[in-house]
Amino acid sequence: MRIRGLIFDLGHTLIELPADPESLRREMYAAARSALSHHGIQVEAQAFEAALERWMALRYGRWQEDWREYPLVETFGLALAELGYPGTPEAILREAVRAFLAPQEARWRLFPDALPTLDQLKGRGYRLALLTNSGDADHSWRLIRHFGLQPYFDPIVISAAVGWRKPHPVLFEGIAATWDLPPKAIAVVGDLPEADIRGAHLAGMRGIWAAMVAGTSTPTGAIRPDAVIRSLSEIPAILDRWADGAEA
């Protein structure tokens, strides 16, 4: 069946984060502690990092089991409660989360062929959706608006806003229902095989693995993408080959 709609991931698919993990990590934690200190919440650096990372790891483990999204603001609250600040107001937690994510937001960059490829696909009549796993919906929306991506996609689905994470098929199926398209007429483009390709296949869609970022996780076991791209500009040619009945 001819592909008529494409679902895109966001991070490391349309935008990339230059590698400098340790410097970025230090800056993020320092920014969060600074935001908290403005409200009289003084946390020791190592204890704060250890508590937050422990809670993030625990909740990430749960994500893998139940595919539920656990918002970052809740994770901050759990870490601060452990450090002696139970019941921290949500407004303060959200301010701390925003400060924590700000250094990362400043580093994201569009892949150079992202907008030209989206323009081409839109011009050819394809339906486009954005589906991203994110522990903070506001963070994702800031990135989407900053890079001018919002006009290309309808719908835009963010896991923190709906409560489920990829690869839960309900997310993909909801987009198919919104478009009134059968799953076989939809392809998913994303960098994480376990979330994007597996999610696509669970929903009966094709999966295109975006392998632009060095060191990205690779497909394992039964997860086999229907196509692999090293740049977004390869997508139209893949769709043409599929339409002609050829293998990608």
C-alpha positions as CSV (number, residue, x, y, z in Angstrom):
1,M,0.0,0.0,0.0
2,R,1.3,3.5,-0.9
3,I,2.5,5.5,2.1
4,R,0.3,8.6,2.6
5,G,1.4,9.7,6.1
6,L,4.7,10.0,8.0
7,I,5.2,10.2,11.8
8,F,8.4,11.8,12.8
9,D,10.3,11.6,16.1
10,L,11.9,14.9,17.3
11,G,15.3,14.5,19.1
12,H,18.1,13.0,17.0
13,T,15.7,12.7,14.1
14,L,14.8,16.3,13.1
15,I,17.2,18.0,15.6
16,E,20.6,17.0,16.9
17,L,22.4,17.6,20.1
18,P,26.2,18.1,19.7
19,A,28.2,15.8,21.8
20,D,29.6,17.2,25.1
21,P,27.8,15.2,27.7
22,E,29.9,15.9,30.8
23,S,30.0,19.6,30.3
24,L,26.3,19.7,29.6
25,R,25.5,17.5,32.6
26,R,27.3,19.8,35.0
27,E,25.7,22.9,33.6
28,M,22.2,21.4,33.8
29,Y,22.6,20.4,37.5
30,A,24.1,23.7,38.4
31,A,21.2,25.6,36.7
32,A,18.6,23.5,38.6
33,R,20.4,24.0,42.0
34,S,20.5,27.8,41.3
35,A,16.8,27.9,40.5
36,L,16.0,26.0,43.7
37,S,18.2,28.2,45.9
38,H,16.2,31.3,44.9
39,H,13.3,29.7,46.8
40,G,15.4,28.8,49.9
41,I,16.0,25.2,48.8
42,Q,19.7,24.5,49.4
43,V,20.8,21.1,48.2
44,E,24.4,19.8,48.2
45,A,25.6,19.2,44.6
46,Q,26.6,15.5,44.8
47,A,23.6,14.5,46.9
48,F,21.2,16.3,44.5
49,E,22.7,14.7,41.4
50,A,22.8,11.2,43.0
51,A,19.2,11.5,44.2
52,L,17.9,12.8,40.9
53,E,19.8,10.3,38.8
54,R,18.7,7.4,41.0
55,W,15.0,8.4,40.7
56,M,15.4,9.0,36.9
57,A,17.0,5.5,36.5
58,L,14.2,3.9,38.6
59,R,11.5,5.5,36.6
60,Y,13.2,4.8,33.3
61,G,13.1,1.1,34.3
62,R,9.4,1.4,34.8
63,W,9.0,3.1,31.4
64,Q,10.5,0.0,29.8
65,E,7.9,-2.2,31.6
66,D,4.7,-0.3,31.4
67,W,5.3,2.3,28.7
68,R,3.9,5.0,30.9
69,E,5.4,8.5,30.9
70,Y,6.7,9.7,34.3
71,P,7.0,13.5,34.1
72,L,10.3,15.1,35.1
73,V,8.6,17.5,37.4
74,E,7.4,14.5,39.5
75,T,10.9,13.0,39.5
76,F,12.3,16.3,40.8
77,G,9.7,16.2,43.6
78,L,10.7,12.7,44.6
79,A,14.4,13.6,44.7
80,L,13.8,16.7,46.7
81,A,11.6,14.9,49.2
82,E,14.5,12.4,49.7
83,L,16.8,15.3,50.4
84,G,14.5,16.8,53.1
85,Y,12.1,19.0,51.0
86,P,8.8,17.1,50.8
87,G,5.8,18.8,49.3
88,T,7.8,21.3,47.2
89,P,5.2,23.4,45.4
90,E,4.7,22.4,41.7
91,A,5.5,25.9,40.5
92,I,9.0,25.7,42.1
93,L,9.5,22.2,40.6
94,R,8.5,23.4,37.2
95,E,10.9,26.4,37.5
96,A,13.7,24.0,38.5
97,V,12.9,21.6,35.6
98,R,12.9,24.5,33.1
99,A,16.3,25.7,34.4
100,F,17.6,22.1,34.3
101,L,16.6,21.7,30.6
102,A,17.6,25.2,29.4
103,P,21.3,24.4,28.8
104,Q,20.3,21.4,26.7
105,E,17.7,23.5,24.8
106,A,20.4,26.0,23.9
107,R,22.5,23.2,22.2
108,W,19.9,21.5,20.0
109,R,20.3,22.2,16.3
110,L,18.2,21.4,13.3
111,F,19.6,18.8,10.9
112,P,20.4,21.0,7.8
113,D,18.1,19.0,5.5
114,A,15.2,18.9,8.0
115,L,13.1,21.8,6.7
116,P,13.8,21.2,3.0
117,T,12.8,17.6,3.4
118,L,9.6,18.5,5.3
119,D,8.8,21.1,2.6
120,Q,9.2,18.5,-0.1
121,L,7.1,15.9,1.7
122,K,4.4,18.5,2.4
123,G,4.5,19.7,-1.2
124,R,3.9,16.1,-2.3
125,G,0.8,15.8,-0.3
126,Y,2.0,13.6,2.6
127,R,0.3,13.9,6.0
128,L,2.9,14.6,8.7
129,A,2.8,14.1,12.4
130,L,5.3,14.6,15.3
131,L,5.4,12.0,18.1
132,T,8.1,12.4,20.7
133,N,8.9,10.8,24.1
134,S,9.6,13.6,26.5
135,G,9.4,13.9,30.3
136,D,8.4,17.6,30.0
137,A,5.9,18.7,27.4
138,D,6.8,22.4,27.8
139,H,10.4,21.6,26.9
140,S,9.3,19.8,23.7
141,W,7.0,22.6,22.7
142,R,9.7,25.2,23.2
143,L,12.0,23.3,20.9
144,I,9.2,22.7,18.3
145,R,8.4,26.4,18.2
146,H,12.0,27.6,18.3
147,F,12.8,25.6,15.2
148,G,9.6,26.6,13.4
149,L,8.4,23.0,13.2
150,Q,4.8,23.5,14.3
151,P,3.3,24.4,10.9
152,Y,4.5,21.1,9.4
153,F,2.8,18.7,11.8
154,D,-0.8,17.8,12.6
155,P,-1.1,16.3,15.1
156,I,1.8,16.9,17.5
157,V,1.8,14.2,20.3
158,I,4.1,14.5,23.3
159,S,4.3,11.6,25.8
160,A,4.3,13.8,28.9
161,A,1.0,15.3,27.7
162,V,-0.7,12.0,27.1
163,G,0.8,9.7,29.7
164,W,2.1,7.0,27.4
165,R,5.6,6.6,25.8
166,K,6.6,5.0,22.6
167,P,6.5,2.1,21.7
168,H,3.0,1.9,23.0
169,P,0.9,1.3,19.9
170,V,-2.0,3.4,21.1
171,L,0.1,6.5,20.3
172,F,0.6,5.5,16.7
173,E,-2.9,4.2,16.3
174,G,-4.3,7.5,17.6
175,I,-2.6,9.3,14.8
176,A,-3.8,6.9,12.2
177,A,-7.3,7.4,13.5
178,T,-7.0,11.2,13.4
179,W,-5.9,10.9,9.7
180,D,-8.5,8.2,8.9
181,L,-5.7,6.2,7.3
182,P,-4.9,2.5,7.6
183,P,-1.7,1.7,9.5
184,K,-0.2,0.2,6.3
185,A,-0.3,3.7,4.7
186,I,1.9,5.2,7.4
187,A,5.6,5.2,8.0
188,V,7.4,6.2,11.2
189,V,10.8,7.9,11.1
190,G,12.9,7.8,14.3
191,D,16.4,7.2,15.7
192,L,15.5,4.7,18.5
193,P,14.7,1.2,17.2
194,E,13.1,0.1,20.5
195,A,10.8,3.1,20.6
196,D,10.2,4.2,17.0
197,I,10.7,1.1,14.9
198,R,9.2,-1.3,17.4
199,G,6.3,1.1,18.0
200,A,5.7,1.4,14.3
201,H,5.6,-2.4,13.8
202,L,3.3,-3.0,16.8
203,A,0.9,-0.6,15.2
204,G,1.2,-2.2,11.7
205,M,3.2,0.6,10.2
206,R,6.6,0.7,8.4
207,G,9.6,2.0,10.3
208,I,12.5,4.1,8.9
209,W,15.5,4.1,11.2
210,A,17.1,7.6,11.3
211,A,20.8,6.6,11.9
212,M,22.3,10.1,11.5
213,V,23.9,10.3,15.0
214,A,27.1,8.4,15.6
215,G,26.7,6.0,18.5
216,T,23.0,5.8,18.3
217,S,21.4,2.6,19.5
218,T,21.2,-0.1,16.8
219,P,18.4,-2.5,16.0
220,T,18.6,-5.8,17.8
221,G,16.8,-9.1,17.8
222,A,13.4,-9.0,16.0
223,I,13.5,-5.2,15.5
224,R,14.3,-4.8,11.9
225,P,13.7,-1.4,10.2
226,D,12.0,-1.3,6.8
227,A,14.6,1.2,5.7
228,V,17.7,3.0,7.1
229,I,18.6,6.7,6.4
230,R,21.8,8.6,7.0
231,S,20.1,11.9,6.1
232,L,16.5,13.0,6.0
233,S,16.8,13.9,2.4
234,E,16.8,10.2,1.6
235,I,13.2,9.8,2.6
236,P,11.4,10.9,-0.6
237,A,13.5,8.4,-2.7
238,I,12.6,5.6,-0.2
239,L,8.9,6.4,-0.5
240,D,9.2,6.4,-4.3
241,R,10.8,3.0,-4.3
242,W,8.1,1.6,-2.0
243,A,5.5,3.1,-4.3
244,D,7.1,1.3,-7.2
245,G,7.0,-2.0,-5.3
246,A,10.8,-2.1,-4.9
247,E,12.7,-2.9,-1.7
248,A,14.1,0.1,0.2
